[in-house]
Amino acid sequence: MLAIRSKDPEEIIELAKKYRAFPMELTLYINDPKIVAGLKSKRKVDVIKID
C-alpha cells in the first residue's frame, strides 16, 4: 500500500474523484478542539490524539 500526501484541498478533491474505486481514507491534522468536537458530533469519525 502507498500513501499519497497533499496539502492542497483542491488537489485532494481531484484525487479522491479520480481514484474513487480504490479504498481510501482522509486524515486531517487540526489543532482546534472546537472544530474536532463539531466534526465528531456531526459525522462518524475517529479522533486520534497526537502529542
ModelCIF file with pLDDT and N, C-alpha, C, O atoms, coordinates in Angstrom:
data_MODEL
#
_entry.id   MODEL 
#
_entity.id                         1 
_entity.type                       polymer 
_entity.pdbx_number_of_molecules   1 
#
_entity_poly.entity_id                      1 
_entity_poly.type                           'polypeptide(L)' 
_entity_poly.nstd_linkage                   no 
_entity_poly.nstd_monomer                   no 
_entity_poly.pdbx_seq_one_letter_code       MLAIRSKDPEEIIELAKKYRAFPMELTLYINDPKIVAGLKSKRKVDVIKID 
_entity_poly.pdbx_seq_one_letter_code_can   MLAIRSKDPEEIIELAKKYRAFPMELTLYINDPKIVAGLKSKRKVDVIKID 
_entity_poly.pdbx_strand_id                 A 
#
loop_
_entity_poly_seq.entity_id 
_entity_poly_seq.num 
_entity_poly_seq.mon_id 
_entity_poly_seq.hetero 
1 1  MET n 
1 2  LEU n 
1 3  ALA n 
1 4  ILE n 
1 5  ARG n 
1 6  SER n 
1 7  LYS n 
1 8  ASP n 
1 9  PRO n 
1 10 GLU n 
1 11 GLU n 
1 12 ILE n 
1 13 ILE n 
1 14 GLU n 
1 15 LEU n 
1 16 ALA n 
1 17 LYS n 
1 18 LYS n 
1 19 TYR n 
1 20 ARG n 
1 21 ALA n 
1 22 PHE n 
1 23 PRO n 
1 24 MET n 
1 25 GLU n 
1 26 LEU n 
1 27 THR n 
1 28 LEU n 
1 29 TYR n 
1 30 ILE n 
1 31 ASN n 
1 32 ASP n 
1 33 PRO n 
1 34 LYS n 
1 35 ILE n 
1 36 VAL n 
1 37 ALA n 
1 38 GLY n 
1 39 LEU n 
1 40 LYS n 
1 41 SER n 
1 42 LYS n 
1 43 ARG n 
1 44 LYS n 
1 45 VAL n 
1 46 ASP n 
1 47 VAL n 
1 48 ILE n 
1 49 LYS n 
1 50 ILE n 
1 51 ASP n 
#
_struct_asym.id          A 
_struct_asym.entity_id   1 
#
loop_
_ma_qa_metric.id 
_ma_qa_metric.mode 
_ma_qa_metric.name 
_ma_qa_metric.software_group_id 
_ma_qa_metric.type 
1 global pLDDT . pLDDT 
2 local  pLDDT . pLDDT 
#
_ma_qa_metric_global.metric_id      1 
_ma_qa_metric_global.metric_value   84.22 
_ma_qa_metric_global.model_id       1 
_ma_qa_metric_global.ordinal_id     1 
#
loop_
_ma_qa_metric_local.label_asym_id 
_ma_qa_metric_local.label_comp_id 
_ma_qa_metric_local.label_seq_id 
_ma_qa_metric_local.metric_id 
_ma_qa_metric_local.metric_value 
_ma_qa_metric_local.model_id 
_ma_qa_metric_local.ordinal_id 
A MET 1  2 78.00 1 1  
A LEU 2  2 81.00 1 2  
A ALA 3  2 85.00 1 3  
A ILE 4  2 86.00 1 4  
A ARG 5  2 87.00 1 5  
A SER 6  2 88.00 1 6  
A LYS 7  2 88.00 1 7  
A ASP 8  2 91.00 1 8  
A PRO 9  2 89.00 1 9  
A GLU 10 2 93.00 1 10 
A GLU 11 2 93.00 1 11 
A ILE 12 2 90.00 1 12 
A ILE 13 2 92.00 1 13 
A GLU 14 2 93.00 1 14 
A LEU 15 2 91.00 1 15 
A ALA 16 2 91.00 1 16 
A LYS 17 2 94.00 1 17 
A LYS 18 2 94.00 1 18 
A TYR 19 2 92.00 1 19 
A ARG 20 2 92.00 1 20 
A ALA 21 2 95.00 1 21 
A PHE 22 2 92.00 1 22 
A PRO 23 2 90.00 1 23 
A MET 24 2 89.00 1 24 
A GLU 25 2 87.00 1 25 
A LEU 26 2 85.00 1 26 
A THR 27 2 84.00 1 27 
A LEU 28 2 82.00 1 28 
A TYR 29 2 83.00 1 29 
A ILE 30 2 81.00 1 30 
A ASN 31 2 82.00 1 31 
A ASP 32 2 83.00 1 32 
A PRO 33 2 80.00 1 33 
A LYS 34 2 82.00 1 34 
A ILE 35 2 81.00 1 35 
A VAL 36 2 79.00 1 36 
A ALA 37 2 78.00 1 37 
A GLY 38 2 78.00 1 38 
A LEU 39 2 76.00 1 39 
A LYS 40 2 74.00 1 40 
A SER 41 2 77.00 1 41 
A LYS 42 2 74.00 1 42 
A ARG 43 2 75.00 1 43 
A LYS 44 2 79.00 1 44 
A VAL 45 2 78.00 1 45 
A ASP 46 2 81.00 1 46 
A VAL 47 2 79.00 1 47 
A ILE 48 2 81.00 1 48 
A LYS 49 2 79.00 1 49 
A ILE 50 2 76.00 1 50 
A ASP 51 2 67.00 1 51 
#
loop_
_atom_site.group_PDB 
_atom_site.id 
_atom_site.type_symbol 
_atom_site.label_atom_id 
_atom_site.label_alt_id 
_atom_site.label_comp_id 
_atom_site.label_asym_id 
_atom_site.label_entity_id 
_atom_site.label_seq_id 
_atom_site.pdbx_PDB_ins_code 
_atom_site.Cartn_x 
_atom_site.Cartn_y 
_atom_site.Cartn_z 
_atom_site.occupancy 
_atom_site.B_iso_or_equiv 
_atom_site.pdbx_formal_charge 
_atom_site.auth_seq_id 
_atom_site.auth_comp_id 
_atom_site.auth_asym_id 
_atom_site.auth_atom_id 
_atom_site.pdbx_PDB_model_num 
ATOM 1   N N  . MET A 1 1  ? 0.840   -1.165 0.000   1.00 78.00 ? 1  MET A N  1 
ATOM 2   C CA . MET A 1 1  ? 0.000   0.000  0.000   1.00 78.00 ? 1  MET A CA 1 
ATOM 3   C C  . MET A 1 1  ? 0.893   1.239  0.000   1.00 78.00 ? 1  MET A C  1 
ATOM 4   O O  . MET A 1 1  ? 1.943   1.261  0.641   1.00 78.00 ? 1  MET A O  1 
ATOM 5   N N  . LEU A 1 2  ? 0.468   2.247  -0.713  1.00 81.00 ? 2  LEU A N  1 
ATOM 6   C CA . LEU A 1 2  ? 1.181   3.520  -0.757  1.00 81.00 ? 2  LEU A CA 1 
ATOM 7   C C  . LEU A 1 2  ? 0.283   4.628  -0.221  1.00 81.00 ? 2  LEU A C  1 
ATOM 8   O O  . LEU A 1 2  ? -0.939  4.561  -0.354  1.00 81.00 ? 2  LEU A O  1 
ATOM 9   N N  . ALA A 1 3  ? 0.877   5.629  0.374   1.00 85.00 ? 3  ALA A N  1 
ATOM 10  C CA . ALA A 1 3  ? 0.138   6.798  0.856   1.00 85.00 ? 3  ALA A CA 1 
ATOM 11  C C  . ALA A 1 3  ? 0.488   7.987  -0.026  1.00 85.00 ? 3  ALA A C  1 
ATOM 12  O O  . ALA A 1 3  ? 1.646   8.177  -0.398  1.00 85.00 ? 3  ALA A O  1 
ATOM 13  N N  . ILE A 1 4  ? -0.510  8.775  -0.355  1.00 86.00 ? 4  ILE A N  1 
ATOM 14  C CA . ILE A 1 4  ? -0.306  9.987  -1.142  1.00 86.00 ? 4  ILE A CA 1 
ATOM 15  C C  . ILE A 1 4  ? -0.647  11.161 -0.241  1.00 86.00 ? 4  ILE A C  1 
ATOM 16  O O  . ILE A 1 4  ? -1.729  11.206 0.343   1.00 86.00 ? 4  ILE A O  1 
ATOM 17  N N  . ARG A 1 5  ? 0.272   12.110 -0.128  1.00 87.00 ? 5  ARG A N  1 
ATOM 18  C CA . ARG A 1 5  ? 0.072   13.247 0.759   1.00 87.00 ? 5  ARG A CA 1 
ATOM 19  C C  . ARG A 1 5  ? 0.010   14.529 -0.059  1.00 87.00 ? 5  ARG A C  1 
ATOM 20  O O  . ARG A 1 5  ? 0.832   14.752 -0.948  1.00 87.00 ? 5  ARG A O  1 
ATOM 21  N N  . SER A 1 6  ? -0.971  15.366 0.249   1.00 88.00 ? 6  SER A N  1 
ATOM 22  C CA . SER A 1 6  ? -1.096  16.655 -0.416  1.00 88.00 ? 6  SER A CA 1 
ATOM 23  C C  . SER A 1 6  ? -1.630  17.663 0.585   1.00 88.00 ? 6  SER A C  1 
ATOM 24  O O  . SER A 1 6  ? -2.448  17.320 1.439   1.00 88.00 ? 6  SER A O  1 
ATOM 25  N N  . LYS A 1 7  ? -1.173  18.902 0.486   1.00 88.00 ? 7  LYS A N  1 
ATOM 26  C CA . LYS A 1 7  ? -1.662  19.961 1.370   1.00 88.00 ? 7  LYS A CA 1 
ATOM 27  C C  . LYS A 1 7  ? -2.676  20.860 0.664   1.00 88.00 ? 7  LYS A C  1 
ATOM 28  O O  . LYS A 1 7  ? -3.251  21.754 1.283   1.00 88.00 ? 7  LYS A O  1 
ATOM 29  N N  . ASP A 1 8  ? -2.893  20.627 -0.616  1.00 91.00 ? 8  ASP A N  1 
ATOM 30  C CA . ASP A 1 8  ? -3.816  21.448 -1.402  1.00 91.00 ? 8  ASP A CA 1 
ATOM 31  C C  . ASP A 1 8  ? -5.204  20.800 -1.421  1.00 91.00 ? 8  ASP A C  1 
ATOM 32  O O  . ASP A 1 8  ? -5.365  19.727 -2.003  1.00 91.00 ? 8  ASP A O  1 
ATOM 33  N N  . PRO A 1 9  ? -6.208  21.426 -0.797  1.00 89.00 ? 9  PRO A N  1 
ATOM 34  C CA . PRO A 1 9  ? -7.553  20.841 -0.748  1.00 89.00 ? 9  PRO A CA 1 
ATOM 35  C C  . PRO A 1 9  ? -8.138  20.541 -2.125  1.00 89.00 ? 9  PRO A C  1 
ATOM 36  O O  . PRO A 1 9  ? -8.811  19.526 -2.300  1.00 89.00 ? 9  PRO A O  1 
ATOM 37  N N  . GLU A 1 10 ? -7.895  21.398 -3.092  1.00 93.00 ? 10 GLU A N  1 
ATOM 38  C CA . GLU A 1 10 ? -8.424  21.169 -4.438  1.00 93.00 ? 10 GLU A CA 1 
ATOM 39  C C  . GLU A 1 10 ? -7.816  19.905 -5.057  1.00 93.00 ? 10 GLU A C  1 
ATOM 40  O O  . GLU A 1 10 ? -8.512  19.136 -5.721  1.00 93.00 ? 10 GLU A O  1 
ATOM 41  N N  . GLU A 1 11 ? -6.537  19.702 -4.838  1.00 93.00 ? 11 GLU A N  1 
ATOM 42  C CA . GLU A 1 11 ? -5.866  18.518 -5.363  1.00 93.00 ? 11 GLU A CA 1 
ATOM 43  C C  . GLU A 1 11 ? -6.376  17.251 -4.668  1.00 93.00 ? 11 GLU A C  1 
ATOM 44  O O  . GLU A 1 11 ? -6.525  16.206 -5.302  1.00 93.00 ? 11 GLU A O  1 
ATOM 45  N N  . ILE A 1 12 ? -6.640  17.350 -3.371  1.00 90.00 ? 12 ILE A N  1 
ATOM 46  C CA . ILE A 1 12 ? -7.191  16.208 -2.629  1.00 90.00 ? 12 ILE A CA 1 
ATOM 47  C C  . ILE A 1 12 ? -8.546  15.814 -3.200  1.00 90.00 ? 12 ILE A C  1 
ATOM 48  O O  . ILE A 1 12 ? -8.812  14.629 -3.398  1.00 90.00 ? 12 ILE A O  1 
ATOM 49  N N  . ILE A 1 13 ? -9.394  16.782 -3.465  1.00 92.00 ? 13 ILE A N  1 
ATOM 50  C CA . ILE A 1 13 ? -10.718 16.517 -4.043  1.00 92.00 ? 13 ILE A CA 1 
ATOM 51  C C  . ILE A 1 13 ? -10.577 15.875 -5.419  1.00 92.00 ? 13 ILE A C  1 
ATOM 52  O O  . ILE A 1 13 ? -11.274 14.909 -5.732  1.00 92.00 ? 13 ILE A O  1 
ATOM 53  N N  . GLU A 1 14 ? -9.681  16.409 -6.236  1.00 93.00 ? 14 GLU A N  1 
ATOM 54  C CA . GLU A 1 14 ? -9.450  15.868 -7.577  1.00 93.00 ? 14 GLU A CA 1 
ATOM 55  C C  . GLU A 1 14 ? -8.966  14.415 -7.520  1.00 93.00 ? 14 GLU A C  1 
ATOM 56  O O  . GLU A 1 14 ? -9.446  13.570 -8.276  1.00 93.00 ? 14 GLU A O  1 
ATOM 57  N N  . LEU A 1 15 ? -8.022  14.127 -6.630  1.00 91.00 ? 15 LEU A N  1 
ATOM 58  C CA . LEU A 1 15 ? -7.510  12.764 -6.488  1.00 91.00 ? 15 LEU A CA 1 
ATOM 59  C C  . LEU A 1 15 ? -8.595  11.810 -5.982  1.00 91.00 ? 15 LEU A C  1 
ATOM 60  O O  . LEU A 1 15 ? -8.704  10.680 -6.459  1.00 91.00 ? 15 LEU A O  1 
ATOM 61  N N  . ALA A 1 16 ? -9.391  12.265 -5.023  1.00 91.00 ? 16 ALA A N  1 
ATOM 62  C CA . ALA A 1 16 ? -10.467 11.422 -4.485  1.00 91.00 ? 16 ALA A CA 1 
ATOM 63  C C  . ALA A 1 16 ? -11.485 11.071 -5.567  1.00 91.00 ? 16 ALA A C  1 
ATOM 64  O O  . ALA A 1 16 ? -11.959 9.937  -5.625  1.00 91.00 ? 16 ALA A O  1 
ATOM 65  N N  . LYS A 1 17 ? -11.823 12.030 -6.423  1.00 94.00 ? 17 LYS A N  1 
ATOM 66  C CA . LYS A 1 17 ? -12.764 11.761 -7.518  1.00 94.00 ? 17 LYS A CA 1 
ATOM 67  C C  . LYS A 1 17 ? -12.154 10.818 -8.545  1.00 94.00 ? 17 LYS A C  1 
ATOM 68  O O  . LYS A 1 17 ? -12.820 9.904  -9.030  1.00 94.00 ? 17 LYS A O  1 
ATOM 69  N N  . LYS A 1 18 ? -10.891 11.042 -8.874  1.00 94.00 ? 18 LYS A N  1 
ATOM 70  C CA . LYS A 1 18 ? -10.231 10.247 -9.903  1.00 94.00 ? 18 LYS A CA 1 
ATOM 71  C C  . LYS A 1 18 ? -10.054 8.792  -9.477  1.00 94.00 ? 18 LYS A C  1 
ATOM 72  O O  . LYS A 1 18 ? -10.193 7.882  -10.294 1.00 94.00 ? 18 LYS A O  1 
ATOM 73  N N  . TYR A 1 19 ? -9.749  8.574  -8.203  1.00 92.00 ? 19 TYR A N  1 
ATOM 74  C CA . TYR A 1 19 ? -9.456  7.222  -7.717  1.00 92.00 ? 19 TYR A CA 1 
ATOM 75  C C  . TYR A 1 19 ? -10.523 6.695  -6.759  1.00 92.00 ? 19 TYR A C  1 
ATOM 76  O O  . TYR A 1 19 ? -10.208 5.934  -5.844  1.00 92.00 ? 19 TYR A O  1 
ATOM 77  N N  . ARG A 1 20 ? -11.775 7.091  -6.956  1.00 92.00 ? 20 ARG A N  1 
ATOM 78  C CA . ARG A 1 20 ? -12.853 6.702  -6.044  1.00 92.00 ? 20 ARG A CA 1 
ATOM 79  C C  . ARG A 1 20 ? -13.084 5.197  -5.987  1.00 92.00 ? 20 ARG A C  1 
ATOM 80  O O  . ARG A 1 20 ? -13.687 4.714  -5.030  1.00 92.00 ? 20 ARG A O  1 
ATOM 81  N N  . ALA A 1 21 ? -12.625 4.445  -6.979  1.00 95.00 ? 21 ALA A N  1 
ATOM 82  C CA . ALA A 1 21 ? -12.803 2.990  -6.982  1.00 95.00 ? 21 ALA A CA 1 
ATOM 83  C C  . ALA A 1 21 ? -11.866 2.292  -5.987  1.00 95.00 ? 21 ALA A C  1 
ATOM 84  O O  . ALA A 1 21 ? -12.065 1.124  -5.653  1.00 95.00 ? 21 ALA A O  1 
ATOM 85  N N  . PHE A 1 22 ? -10.858 3.008  -5.526  1.00 92.00 ? 22 PHE A N  1 
ATOM 86  C CA . PHE A 1 22 ? -9.888  2.432  -4.596  1.00 92.00 ? 22 PHE A CA 1 
ATOM 87  C C  . PHE A 1 22 ? -10.270 2.769  -3.157  1.00 92.00 ? 22 PHE A C  1 
ATOM 88  O O  . PHE A 1 22 ? -10.808 3.846  -2.899  1.00 92.00 ? 22 PHE A O  1 
ATOM 89  N N  . PRO A 1 23 ? -9.996  1.851  -2.205  1.00 90.00 ? 23 PRO A N  1 
ATOM 90  C CA . PRO A 1 23 ? -10.269 2.185  -0.801  1.00 90.00 ? 23 PRO A CA 1 
ATOM 91  C C  . PRO A 1 23 ? -9.358  3.328  -0.357  1.00 90.00 ? 23 PRO A C  1 
ATOM 92  O O  . PRO A 1 23 ? -8.169  3.350  -0.678  1.00 90.00 ? 23 PRO A O  1 
ATOM 93  N N  . MET A 1 24 ? -9.924  4.265  0.378   1.00 89.00 ? 24 MET A N  1 
ATOM 94  C CA . MET A 1 24 ? -9.124  5.397  0.854   1.00 89.00 ? 24 MET A CA 1 
ATOM 95  C C  . MET A 1 24 ? -9.719  5.955  2.131   1.00 89.00 ? 24 MET A C  1 
ATOM 96  O O  . MET A 1 24 ? -10.870 5.687  2.474   1.00 89.00 ? 24 MET A O  1 
ATOM 97  N N  . GLU A 1 25 ? -8.922  6.724  2.813   1.00 87.00 ? 25 GLU A N  1 
ATOM 98  C CA . GLU A 1 25 ? -9.394  7.448  3.986   1.00 87.00 ? 25 GLU A CA 1 
ATOM 99  C C  . GLU A 1 25 ? -8.695  8.797  4.019   1.00 87.00 ? 25 GLU A C  1 
ATOM 100 O O  . GLU A 1 25 ? -7.646  8.981  3.403   1.00 87.00 ? 25 GLU A O  1 
ATOM 101 N N  . LEU A 1 26 ? -9.280  9.723  4.734   1.00 85.00 ? 26 LEU A N  1 
ATOM 102 C CA . LEU A 1 26 ? -8.736  11.075 4.831   1.00 85.00 ? 26 LEU A CA 1 
ATOM 103 C C  . LEU A 1 26 ? -8.343  11.335 6.279   1.00 85.00 ? 26 LEU A C  1 
ATOM 104 O O  . LEU A 1 26 ? -9.128  11.088 7.195   1.00 85.00 ? 26 LEU A O  1 
ATOM 105 N N  . THR A 1 27 ? -7.146  11.827 6.483   1.00 84.00 ? 27 THR A N  1 
ATOM 106 C CA . THR A 1 27 ? -6.678  12.199 7.812   1.00 84.00 ? 27 THR A CA 1 
ATOM 107 C C  . THR A 1 27 ? -6.465  13.704 7.838   1.00 84.00 ? 27 THR A C  1 
ATOM 108 O O  . THR A 1 27 ? -5.730  14.247 7.013   1.00 84.00 ? 27 THR A O  1 
ATOM 109 N N  . LEU A 1 28 ? -7.109  14.376 8.787   1.00 82.00 ? 28 LEU A N  1 
ATOM 110 C CA . LEU A 1 28 ? -6.953  15.818 8.952   1.00 82.00 ? 28 LEU A CA 1 
ATOM 111 C C  . LEU A 1 28 ? -6.188  16.089 10.238  1.00 82.00 ? 28 LEU A C  1 
ATOM 112 O O  . LEU A 1 28 ? -6.464  15.474 11.268  1.00 82.00 ? 28 LEU A O  1 
ATOM 113 N N  . TYR A 1 29 ? -5.241  16.994 10.184  1.00 83.00 ? 29 TYR A N  1 
ATOM 114 C CA . TYR A 1 29 ? -4.495  17.405 11.365  1.00 83.00 ? 29 TYR A CA 1 
ATOM 115 C C  . TYR A 1 29 ? -5.037  18.772 11.777  1.00 83.00 ? 29 TYR A C  1 
ATOM 116 O O  . TYR A 1 29 ? -4.766  19.776 11.118  1.00 83.00 ? 29 TYR A O  1 
ATOM 117 N N  . ILE A 1 30 ? -5.806  18.807 12.870  1.00 81.00 ? 30 ILE A N  1 
ATOM 118 C CA . ILE A 1 30 ? -6.485  20.033 13.303  1.00 81.00 ? 30 ILE A CA 1 
ATOM 119 C C  . ILE A 1 30 ? -6.079  20.338 14.736  1.00 81.00 ? 30 ILE A C  1 
ATOM 120 O O  . ILE A 1 30 ? -6.104  19.454 15.593  1.00 81.00 ? 30 ILE A O  1 
ATOM 121 N N  . ASN A 1 31 ? -5.706  21.585 15.000  1.00 82.00 ? 31 ASN A N  1 
ATOM 122 C CA . ASN A 1 31 ? -5.269  21.988 16.333  1.00 82.00 ? 31 ASN A CA 1 
ATOM 123 C C  . ASN A 1 31 ? -6.372  22.645 17.159  1.00 82.00 ? 31 ASN A C  1 
ATOM 124 O O  . ASN A 1 31 ? -6.128  23.019 18.306  1.00 82.00 ? 31 ASN A O  1 
ATOM 125 N N  . ASP A 1 32 ? -7.570  22.794 16.612  1.00 83.00 ? 32 ASP A N  1 
ATOM 126 C CA . ASP A 1 32 ? -8.651  23.479 17.307  1.00 83.00 ? 32 ASP A CA 1 
ATOM 127 C C  . ASP A 1 32 ? -9.656  22.460 17.856  1.00 83.00 ? 32 ASP A C  1 
ATOM 128 O O  . ASP A 1 32 ? -10.370 21.828 17.078  1.00 83.00 ? 32 ASP A O  1 
ATOM 129 N N  . PRO A 1 33 ? -9.724  22.289 19.184  1.00 80.00 ? 33 PRO A N  1 
ATOM 130 C CA . PRO A 1 33 ? -10.630 21.296 19.780  1.00 80.00 ? 33 PRO A CA 1 
ATOM 131 C C  . PRO A 1 33 ? -12.099 21.532 19.441  1.00 80.00 ? 33 PRO A C  1 
ATOM 132 O O  . PRO A 1 33 ? -12.866 20.572 19.364  1.00 80.00 ? 33 PRO A O  1 
ATOM 133 N N  . LYS A 1 34 ? -12.513 22.793 19.235  1.00 82.00 ? 34 LYS A N  1 
ATOM 134 C CA . LYS A 1 34 ? -13.916 23.086 18.899  1.00 82.00 ? 34 LYS A CA 1 
ATOM 135 C C  . LYS A 1 34 ? -14.279 22.495 17.540  1.00 82.00 ? 34 LYS A C  1 
ATOM 136 O O  . LYS A 1 34 ? -15.363 21.935 17.376  1.00 82.00 ? 34 LYS A O  1 
ATOM 137 N N  . ILE A 1 35 ? -13.395 22.613 16.584  1.00 81.00 ? 35 ILE A N  1 
ATOM 138 C CA . ILE A 1 35 ? -13.644 22.056 15.252  1.00 81.00 ? 35 ILE A CA 1 
ATOM 139 C C  . ILE A 1 35 ? -13.711 20.545 15.331  1.00 81.00 ? 35 ILE A C  1 
ATOM 140 O O  . ILE A 1 35 ? -14.577 19.930 14.709  1.00 81.00 ? 35 ILE A O  1 
ATOM 141 N N  . VAL A 1 36 ? -12.808 19.938 16.088  1.00 79.00 ? 36 VAL A N  1 
ATOM 142 C CA . VAL A 1 36 ? -12.785 18.482 16.234  1.00 79.00 ? 36 VAL A CA 1 
ATOM 143 C C  . VAL A 1 36 ? -14.080 17.999 16.871  1.00 79.00 ? 36 VAL A C  1 
ATOM 144 O O  . VAL A 1 36 ? -14.651 17.002 16.428  1.00 79.00 ? 36 VAL A O  1 
ATOM 145 N N  . ALA A 1 37 ? -14.553 18.693 17.909  1.00 78.00 ? 37 ALA A N  1 
ATOM 146 C CA . ALA A 1 37 ? -15.807 18.306 18.563  1.00 78.00 ? 37 ALA A CA 1 
ATOM 147 C C  . ALA A 1 37 ? -16.972 18.402 17.590  1.00 78.00 ? 37 ALA A C  1 
ATOM 148 O O  . ALA A 1 37 ? -17.853 17.542 17.593  1.00 78.00 ? 37 ALA A O  1 
ATOM 149 N N  . GLY A 1 38 ? -16.985 19.437 16.759  1.00 78.00 ? 38 GLY A N  1 
ATOM 150 C CA . GLY A 1 38 ? -18.048 19.592 15.762  1.00 78.00 ? 38 GLY A CA 1 
ATOM 151 C C  . GLY A 1 38 ? -18.029 18.486 14.724  1.00 78.00 ? 38 GLY A C  1 
ATOM 152 O O  . GLY A 1 38 ? -19.081 17.975 14.341  1.00 78.00 ? 38 GLY A O  1 
ATOM 153 N N  . LEU A 1 39 ? -16.849 18.115 14.270  1.00 76.00 ? 39 LEU A N  1 
ATOM 154 C CA . LEU A 1 39 ? -16.728 17.019 13.300  1.00 76.00 ? 39 LEU A CA 1 
ATOM 155 C C  . LEU A 1 39 ? -17.216 15.713 13.898  1.00 76.00 ? 39 LEU A C  1 
ATOM 156 O O  . LEU A 1 39 ? -17.911 14.933 13.247  1.00 76.00 ? 39 LEU A O  1 
ATOM 157 N N  . LYS A 1 40 ? -16.841 15.489 15.145  1.00 74.00 ? 40 LYS A N  1 
ATOM 158 C CA . LYS A 1 40 ? -17.190 14.227 15.800  1.00 74.00 ? 40 LYS A CA 1 
ATOM 159 C C  . LYS A 1 40 ? -18.690 14.129 16.049  1.00 74.00 ? 40 LYS A C  1 
ATOM 160 O O  . LYS A 1 40 ? -19.255 13.039 15.965  1.00 74.00 ? 40 LYS A O  1 
ATOM 161 N N  . SER A 1 41 ? -19.344 15.244 16.350  1.00 77.00 ? 41 SER A N  1 
ATOM 162 C CA . SER A 1 41 ? -20.767 15.202 16.661  1.00 77.00 ? 41 SER A CA 1 
ATOM 163 C C  . SER A 1 41 ? -21.635 15.053 15.410  1.00 77.00 ? 41 SER A C  1 
ATOM 164 O O  . SER A 1 41 ? -22.739 14.514 15.493  1.00 77.00 ? 41 SER A O  1 
ATOM 165 N N  . LYS A 1 42 ? -21.165 15.511 14.272  1.00 74.00 ? 42 LYS A N  1 
ATOM 166 C CA . LYS A 1 42 ? -21.980 15.503 13.052  1.00 74.00 ? 42 LYS A CA 1 
ATOM 167 C C  . LYS A 1 42 ? -21.673 14.340 12.112  1.00 74.00 ? 42 LYS A C  1 
ATOM 168 O O  . LYS A 1 42 ? -22.458 14.069 11.204  1.00 74.00 ? 42 LYS A O  1 
ATOM 169 N N  . ARG A 1 43 ? -20.553 13.649 12.307  1.00 75.00 ? 43 ARG A N  1 
ATOM 170 C CA . ARG A 1 43 ? -20.142 12.604 11.371  1.00 75.00 ? 43 ARG A CA 1 
ATOM 171 C C  . ARG A 1 43 ? -19.611 11.395 12.123  1.00 75.00 ? 43 ARG A C  1 
ATOM 172 O O  . ARG A 1 43 ? -19.269 11.476 13.303  1.00 75.00 ? 43 ARG A O  1 
ATOM 173 N N  . LYS A 1 44 ? -19.552 10.292 11.428  1.00 79.00 ? 44 LYS A N  1 
ATOM 174 C CA . LYS A 1 44 ? -18.957 9.089  12.013  1.00 79.00 ? 44 LYS A CA 1 
ATOM 175 C C  . LYS A 1 44 ? -17.459 9.131  11.715  1.00 79.00 ? 44 LYS A C  1 
ATOM 176 O O  . LYS A 1 44 ? -17.014 8.708  10.648  1.00 79.00 ? 44 LYS A O  1 
ATOM 177 N N  . VAL A 1 45 ? -16.695 9.645  12.669  1.00 78.00 ? 45 VAL A N  1 
ATOM 178 C CA . VAL A 1 45 ? -15.248 9.792  12.500  1.00 78.00 ? 45 VAL A CA 1 
ATOM 179 C C  . VAL A 1 45 ? -14.523 9.263  13.725  1.00 78.00 ? 45 VAL A C  1 
ATOM 180 O O  . VAL A 1 45 ? -15.094 9.180  14.812  1.00 78.00 ? 45 VAL A O  1 
ATOM 181 N N  . ASP A 1 46 ? -13.281 8.911  13.543  1.00 81.00 ? 46 ASP A N  1 
ATOM 182 C CA . ASP A 1 46 ? -12.403 8.535  14.640  1.00 81.00 ? 46 ASP A CA 1 
ATOM 183 C C  . ASP A 1 46 ? -11.510 9.727  14.948  1.00 81.00 ? 46 ASP A C  1 
ATOM 184 O O  . ASP A 1 46 ? -10.949 10.334 14.036  1.00 81.00 ? 46 ASP A O  1 
ATOM 185 N N  . VAL A 1 47 ? -11.375 10.064 16.215  1.00 79.00 ? 47 VAL A N  1 
ATOM 186 C CA . VAL A 1 47 ? -10.482 11.142 16.627  1.00 79.00 ? 47 VAL A CA 1 
ATOM 187 C C  . VAL A 1 47 ? -9.278  10.488 17.297  1.00 79.00 ? 47 VAL A C  1 
ATOM 188 O O  . VAL A 1 47 ? -9.416  9.766  18.285  1.00 79.00 ? 47 VAL A O  1 
ATOM 189 N N  . ILE A 1 48 ? -8.111  10.750 16.751  1.00 81.00 ? 48 ILE A N  1 
ATOM 190 C CA . ILE A 1 48 ? -6.868  10.177 17.248  1.00 81.00 ? 48 ILE A CA 1 
ATOM 191 C C  . ILE A 1 48 ? -6.035  11.330 17.814  1.00 81.00 ? 48 ILE A C  1 
ATOM 192 O O  . ILE A 1 48 ? -5.699  12.265 17.087  1.00 81.00 ? 48 ILE A O  1 
ATOM 193 N N  . LYS A 1 49 ? -5.705  11.269 19.085  1.00 79.00 ? 49 LYS A N  1 
ATOM 194 C CA . LYS A 1 49 ? -4.910  12.342 19.697  1.00 79.00 ? 49 LYS A CA 1 
ATOM 195 C C  . LYS A 1 49 ? -3.435  12.091 19.400  1.00 79.00 ? 49 LYS A C  1 
ATOM 196 O O  . LYS A 1 49 ? -2.916  11.003 19.651  1.00 79.00 ? 49 LYS A O  1 
ATOM 197 N N  . ILE A 1 50 ? -2.775  13.100 18.870  1.00 76.00 ? 50 ILE A N  1 
ATOM 198 C CA . ILE A 1 50 ? -1.351  13.039 18.560  1.00 76.00 ? 50 ILE A CA 1 
ATOM 199 C C  . ILE A 1 50 ? -0.655  14.099 19.415  1.00 76.00 ? 50 ILE A C  1 
ATOM 200 O O  . ILE A 1 50 ? -1.013  15.276 19.376  1.00 76.00 ? 50 ILE A O  1 
ATOM 201 N N  . ASP A 1 51 ? 0.319   13.675 20.170  1.00 67.00 ? 51 ASP A N  1 
ATOM 202 C CA . ASP A 1 51 ? 1.060   14.643 21.009  1.00 67.00 ? 51 ASP A CA 1 
ATOM 203 C C  . ASP A 1 51 ? 2.288   15.136 20.322  1.00 67.00 ? 51 ASP A C  1 
ATOM 204 O O  . ASP A 1 51 ? 3.024   15.949 20.881  1.00 67.00 ? 51 ASP A O  1 
#
